[in-house]
Amino acid sequence: MKSSPQIQEGIITGGQPNPVARLFIGLLSPFFTRIRFDRPKAKELSDLSRQATVIYVMHGHSALDFLYFTYLYRREGLPVPHFANELSPFYYGSLTCYFRYLGDRLRGYLLPPGKNPNGRELIRESTRKGLSSLVFLKRPRSLLRRNRVMTNGLMEELFELQQNSQRPITLIPQIILWHRQPQKVSPSIIDILFGETDLPGRLRKTYLFFRNYRRAFVRLGEPLDLGSVREKVNPPSTAEVASQVKDQLDHYFEREKQVINGPPQEPKSKTIKGILSHSRFRSELTALARQEGKSYQEMEKKASRILNEIAADYSQGYIAFQSWLYTRVWNRIYAGIEVDEKGLKKVGDAARQAPVILVPTHRSHSDYLLISHLFYLRDLVPPHIAAGINLSFWPVGRIFRGSGAFFIRRSFQGDGLYSMVLEHYLHYLLRKGYNQEFFIEGTRSRTGKHLQPKLGLLSTYLKLFAQGASDDLHFVPISISYEKILEEQSHARELEGGEKAKESVWELSKTRNILRRKHGRVYIQFDDPISLKRYQQEACPKPLNRMDPEELRECTLRLANKISYGMNKVTTVTSPALVATALLAHPKRGILYSELIRKVETLMGYLRYRGEVRFSDSLNNLPRAVDETLGFFKQNKDIEEVVREEERILSVKEDKRIVIDYYKNNIIHFFVTTAFLASSVLSFREKEVELNETHRRFFFLKDLLELEFIYRNKISEEEYFQQILNYFLNGGILEKLPGNGGKLRLTEKKPVLELFRMLIFNFIESYYLVLEAAAKLGDKEREEKDFLKQVLERGKRLYDVGDLQRRESLSLPILITAIKCYRNRGIFSSPGIDELKRKKPKSPPLRLTNDRSRRMLIRQIREFLD
């Protein structure tokens, strides 16, 4: 690139570097090339430089950074700065220029700050010619130099130039990160002598450069137009505009560093001490001690132990080690990770405004580390993660805690002290600005579908927001989809009633078997961040801090459903999930390969009709994707294949149906309302059906299975029904008959209805099975756990004799949800908290309280099964 003429006098310049500068750039270029840089952003900057005069701005003074950017701008064909404040021209200017620089430095020490006019004259001359400059805001702090401000009127000069110029002057904040260490709350002796990590001195900068150049990266901020800033200040005085611009730049640099490295770091012990000494905590603990009749000191010791059990001990070293280890293990387990980069960028943008609360789906123990690993690789600070206390065993617990995990007991209902301590710990994290992550499902989904959201932690976040812990929070729904889950076999064992294996070193050692084969790809998708401040304004009747408990719970529930729906919405449709859905939707034992392809194509067609569905790249070639998936299932001995009369016949092994059902459930939420309508139409067993009665049966199913699936908010029941009906009418699957009666007629495409109907058939069978088995309960009370064993035994007998069609109907989580549904309907008793405390059963007691409703509901459900 041919550069503009060099300014003849002053502290210069990247116009034409002298031989010394070229020598240093040549020596350092092998290191410079390893530094990551956003090329699309460079293209935007290049386009901007044709319309405006570009002024680069950096937070901390550094000759090394200036050398790098001189190299980078020349390489990328970007405007090269021709002025940099307080930068020695030893490597750039002539001998005359260097002596002038020494004179200016001497005058700078003798004259008060701001009286040395040389810098202002030089930037004025450079900017008038339309040349770029680089402005350093601060110098590294040291024992000998406490004043860190370096602009000395430069911003005021730029504003005055903008007032008298038609050509826009645009500031471009830029950061080069040489390390990933958060700033310390209290500087060490090393920080005092050699500069802090965010503004290091020369020796420390040199050390950081040679140690971390492979991991260093550049961030260019959003352009700041001085003209637009001027219009927002009234009256537009030079001093006020300059002050506002410097405040904006300082805020950008501080927030950007926090997004990348996190808030200032303090040890776990100091965190605990800070929470225990907080005035609000002490006040609440005093009241609780008085309520329980105990001394404050006794309660404080208990609170300290609880905090020590909960609190993370975040360390960048653990994050780096975990990421290094995870990369190597991950490459042996999975074929790769596909990341929604656009969605991740939105998360980064949201994190620059307020703390983000990441809410991913929970399918595997890998989820805990996967998001942290991704954030570390994408130069975002990994979140603090709410993890179950069962994962705190050695050595995993220590690694997780060092990586930002804080551990929560599975149940602490009625423990006022634990609830209070946890609330104050979360308040501390929000107040400090830490990003966080929690699993709204509460536990891993063994069935593969999204579980109903748990409101505990979410309601705490809303309460803390109402108390002013943070000006805003951004909840980010995330979907993590696995082509093959690591815990496949353990999930299947638990689904069929097996005991959950307790997490331990011994159980961890068994996982070495997973390293022997690849498990496909993983897909991470992000829905748009949800601003809690905006949600409160748009979806809540009044501010959270003025709501009564019932109103707050309703507002929390709506937000939980919004988050959960967002997680479902961005789920990636993978080839294993699609093929599993088609296999299990076939009503017979085996399916012809050609028929399987037709079913897959039908499902794909519906998904495309829905719109905004995200597919894995493998589905671009559907036949090949199906063949690869069938090979994957055959390798795992999940399906069998035979060839008869030159036709491939595929069948799912009976003992593996519940495994294949896991992958079907990954995407069942896309089809569930369509399945409701298909089941309602076919339940008549006639070619012509009443529209009104179809409507009634549709909503009967929707209400019956409301605890199984997440439905869309902000849509009326009529819209809900009509949208699905339109798909069947537009596709020629149903016809609407003329007349006032409102009738529907089935067409020759009835097999499409059968396909969708079978997607929820096992759920209906499970709900029927619970009611059928409850006939033997009578008025006797039993523990729910014992009743479930009876239901499973009854179900196995019905399956063996052919009265139960789907083995996957014997799924323990679905049976448990069915019992909860019937408790809500008054068919089974619902024990109160006092009763549970008094009896302390292993599982909640169960008693049949309304046999008439049970028998009536059996008849209604039977209509969809016969």
Order of alpha helices (4+ residues) and beta strands (2+ residues): alpha-alpha-beta-alpha-alpha-alpha-beta-alpha-beta-alpha-alpha-beta-beta-alpha-alpha-alpha-alpha-alpha-alpha-beta-alpha-beta-alpha-beta-alpha-beta-alpha-beta-alpha-beta-alpha-alpha-beta-beta-alpha-alpha-beta-alpha-beta-alpha-beta-alpha-beta-beta-alpha-alpha-beta-alpha-alpha-beta-beta-alpha-alpha-beta-alpha-alpha-alpha-beta-alpha
